[in-house]
């Protein structure tokens, strides 16, 4: 996990801000209220405008039209049946030790954490600092202007020997076979060349000389000789060129760190009891928790 950088404040210091605590506590209380609220009156099932609007919205999203009155009555009936079965399942403790239920509730907590992290939008200064710290992630591939001649391993008895002989001929570009791929590339990145001829071919270009026919080098098609007219070394995209990607990357890392901080904070309310026979595992777990 990438460590969020320090500028005016880092992620850990941000989490100490009163506003962040307020948002966290508020969201958690909202969730806990929703979970615990069923205990207030297990026999009560409320059908209100909020529920009806929610059912209608889901129907429209799925069917792309408003439900008829009869269809709406069916939706409400299905909801009531589901609530009855759900409440009876809770009374019977069927939710206990159920992996599906646990996973679903844990996912809801993660959604809250992700929502909180997304609400903490970074400033331009934070994004620039993140870009500088992680500049290696925004590296440009080298680009080439070249010609290639192809020698088929299927049509020739020894394509490699023929390619070597072509290198010392007067007109190497006339010695090859037809291939439904470009024979010339003008300022094209190694990434795109690799998509056409494979990574082995693209990586081989880096060590080859300029302004002369060189090779042979292999691809997924067969054997090639190449004439590299120009090579532009790998560089870095500017902050402005990759602003959208930097923002996405920052939010992803910030959300991951936020989730870890949230879990560590919540863990303080729990005592982890380690009761396993494996001594090494027990020592590891006791040290960790």
C-alpha positions in Angstrom: 0.0 0.0 0.0 1.4 3.4 -1.0 2.0 5.7 2.0 0.2 9.0 1.6 2.7 11.8 1.4 3.3 14.6 3.9 2.6 18.2 2.9 0.7 20.6 5.2 -0.8 17.5 6.8 -0.7 13.8 6.0 -3.5 11.3 6.2 -3.0 10.4 9.8 -3.0 14.0 10.9 -6.1 14.6 8.8 -7.9 11.9 10.6 -7.3 13.8 13.8 -9.2 16.8 12.5 -12.5 17.4 14.4 -14.5 17.6 11.2 -13.3 14.2 10.0 -14.2 12.7 13.4 -17.6 14.3 13.2 -18.2 12.8 9.8 -16.9 9.4 10.9 -19.0 9.3 14.0 -22.1 10.6 12.3 -21.9 8.0 9.5 -21.2 5.1 12.0 -24.1 6.2 14.2 -26.3 6.3 11.2 -25.4 2.7 10.4 -25.6 1.5 13.9 -29.0 3.2 14.3 -30.2 1.4 11.2 -29.0 -2.0 12.5 -30.2 -1.6 16.0 -33.5 0.2 15.2 -35.1 -3.2 14.4 -35.0 -3.9 18.1 -37.3 -1.0 18.9 -40.4 -2.8 17.6 -39.8 -6.1 15.9 -43.5 -6.5 15.1 -43.8 -3.1 13.3 -43.4 -2.9 9.5 -43.7 0.7 8.3 -44.9 1.5 4.8 -44.3 5.2 4.1 -43.7 7.5 1.2 -39.9 7.1 1.5 -40.3 3.3 1.0 -42.8 3.7 -1.8 -40.5 6.1 -3.6 -37.6 3.8 -3.2 -39.5 0.8 -4.6 -40.7 2.9 -7.5 -37.2 4.2 -8.3 -35.8 0.7 -8.3 -38.6 -0.5 -10.6 -38.1 2.4 -13.0 -34.3 1.8 -13.1 -34.9 -1.9 -14.0 -38.0 -1.6 -16.3 -37.6 2.0 -17.6 -41.2 2.9 -16.8 -43.5 3.7 -13.9 -45.2 0.7 -12.2 -49.0 0.4 -12.4 -51.0 0.6 -9.2 -51.3 -3.2 -9.3 -47.6 -3.7 -9.8 -46.8 -1.2 -7.0 -49.1 -3.2 -4.7 -47.2 -6.4 -5.6 -43.9 -4.6 -4.8 -45.1 -3.6 -1.4 -46.5 -7.1 -0.8 -43.1 -8.5 -1.7 -41.4 -6.0 0.7 -43.7 -7.0 3.6 -43.0 -10.7 3.0 -39.3 -10.1 3.0 -39.5 -8.0 6.1 -41.5 -10.6 7.9 -39.0 -13.4 7.0 -36.1 -11.1 7.9 -37.4 -10.2 11.3 -38.3 -13.8 12.1 -34.8 -14.8 11.0 -33.3 -12.3 13.4 -35.5 -13.5 16.3 -34.2 -17.1 15.6 -30.6 -15.8 15.5 -30.2 -17.1 12.0 -27.8 -14.3 11.2 -25.3 -15.5 13.8 -22.2 -17.2 12.3 -23.6 -16.8 8.8 -20.7 -16.0 6.5 -22.9 -14.4 3.8 -24.6 -12.1 6.4 -21.2 -11.2 8.0 -19.7 -10.4 4.6 -22.6 -8.3 3.6 -22.6 -6.2 6.8 -18.8 -5.8 6.5 -19.2 -4.6 2.9 -21.7 -2.0 4.1 -19.2 -0.7 6.6 -16.6 -0.6 3.9 -19.0 1.4 1.7 -19.3 4.0 4.5 -15.5 4.2 4.9 -15.1 4.6 1.1 -17.8 7.3 1.1 -16.1 9.2 3.9 -12.7 9.0 2.1 -14.3 10.3 -1.1 -15.8 13.2 0.7 -12.3 14.4 1.7 -11.4 15.8 -1.8 -7.7 16.6 -2.2 -6.5 20.1 -2.9 -4.3 20.9 -5.9 -1.3 21.1 -3.7 -2.0 17.6 -2.3 -2.3 16.2 -5.8 0.9 17.8 -7.1 2.8 16.5 -4.1 1.3 13.0 -4.7 2.3 13.2 -8.3 5.9 14.2 -7.4 6.2 11.4 -4.8 4.8 8.7 -7.2 6.3 10.1 -10.5 7.5 6.6 -11.5 3.9 5.6 -12.0 3.5 8.2 -14.8 6.5 7.3 -16.9 6.3 7.5 -20.7 7.4 4.6 -22.8 10.2 5.2 -25.3 9.0 5.8 -28.9 10.5 4.8 -32.2 10.6 5.7 -35.8 11.5 2.6 -37.7 11.1 0.1 -40.5 10.8 -3.6 -40.2 11.2 -6.5 -42.6 9.6 -9.8 -41.8 10.9 -13.4 -42.5 8.3 -16.2 -42.1 9.3 -19.3 -40.2 6.5 -21.1 -42.0 7.4 -20.2 -45.5 11.2 -20.5 -45.2 13.4 -23.4 -44.3 15.6 -21.2 -42.2 14.1 -17.7 -41.6 16.9 -16.7 -39.2 19.7 -17.4 -41.8 17.8 -15.6 -44.5 17.4 -12.6 -42.2 21.1 -12.5 -41.4 21.9 -12.7 -45.1 19.5 -9.9 -45.8 21.4 -7.6 -43.4 24.5 -7.6 -45.7 22.6 -7.4 -48.9 22.3 -4.2 -50.9 18.5 -3.9 -50.4 17.4 -5.6 -47.1 13.9 -4.1 -47.3 13.1 -6.2 -50.4 14.2 -9.5 -48.9 11.3 -10.2 -46.6 7.8 -11.7 -46.7 4.4 -10.1 -46.6 2.8 -9.5 -43.2 -0.5 -7.9 -42.3 1.2 -5.5 -39.9 2.8 -2.1 -40.5 6.3 -2.2 -42.0 6.9 1.4 -40.8 6.3 3.2 -37.5 6.6 7.0 -37.1 7.2 8.1 -33.5 5.2 5.2 -32.0 5.6 4.1 -28.4 7.1 0.8 -27.5 3.8 -0.1 -25.7 1.9 0.1 -29.0 4.7 -1.7 -30.9 4.5 -4.4 -28.3 0.8 -4.8 -28.9 1.6 -5.5 -32.6 4.7 -7.7 -32.3 4.9 -8.7 -28.7 7.0 -7.6 -25.7 10.1 -9.5 -26.7 10.3 -7.6 -30.0 9.6 -4.2 -28.4 12.2 -4.8 -25.6 14.8 -5.8 -28.2 14.6 -2.4 -29.8 16.1 -0.6 -26.8 19.6 -2.1 -27.4 19.8 -1.8 -31.2 21.8 0.8 -33.1 20.3 3.6 -35.1 20.5 4.4 -38.8 21.4 0.9 -40.0 19.7 -2.4 -40.6 20.1 -4.6 -37.5 18.8 -7.8 -36.1 17.5 -10.4 -36.4 15.0 -10.2 -33.6 12.0 -12.5 -32.9 8.3 -11.7 -32.6 5.2 -13.9 -32.3 5.1 -13.9 -36.1 8.6 -15.0 -36.9 12.0 -13.2 -37.5 12.6 -9.5 -38.3 15.3 -7.1 -39.2 14.8 -3.4 -38.4 16.1 0.0 -39.3 15.6 2.5 -36.4 15.7 6.0 -37.7 15.0 7.7 -34.3 14.4 6.8 -30.7 13.0 9.1 -28.1 14.0 8.1 -24.6 11.4 7.3 -21.9 10.3 10.4 -20.0 7.5 11.4 -17.7 4.1 12.7 -18.3 3.5 16.2 -16.9 1.2 16.7 -14.0 -1.3 18.4 -16.3 -1.2 15.5 -18.8 -2.2 12.9 -16.2 -4.2 15.0 -13.8 -7.3 12.7 -14.1 -5.2 9.6 -13.4 -3.4 11.2 -10.5 -6.7 12.1 -8.9 -8.0 8.6 -9.3 -4.8 7.1 -7.9 -4.7 9.5 -5.0 -8.3 8.8 -4.1 -7.7 5.0 -4.3 -4.7 5.2 -2.0 -6.3 7.6 0.4 -9.4 5.4 0.6 -7.2 2.4 1.4 -5.3 4.2 4.1 -8.5 5.7 5.5 -10.0 2.2 5.7 -7.0 0.9 7.6 -7.1 3.8 10.0 -10.8 3.3 10.6 -10.4 -0.4 11.3 -7.5 0.2 13.6 -9.6 2.8 15.5 -12.5 0.4 15.8 -10.2 -2.4 16.9 -9.4 -0.5 20.1 -13.0 -1.3 21.2 -12.4 -5.0 21.0 -10.2 -7.6 22.8 -8.8 -10.2 20.5 -8.5 -13.5 22.3 -6.0 -15.9 20.7 -6.7 -19.5 21.5 -4.8 -21.8 19.0 -2.6 -24.8 19.6 0.1 -23.8 17.1 2.7 -22.0 19.3 4.4 -20.1 16.4 1.0 -19.0 15.1 -0.1 -18.0 18.6 3.0 -15.9 19.2 2.7 -14.2 15.8 -1.0 -13.4 16.4 -0.4 -12.2 20.0 2.4 -9.9 18.7 0.2 -8.5 16.1 -3.0 -8.0 18.1 
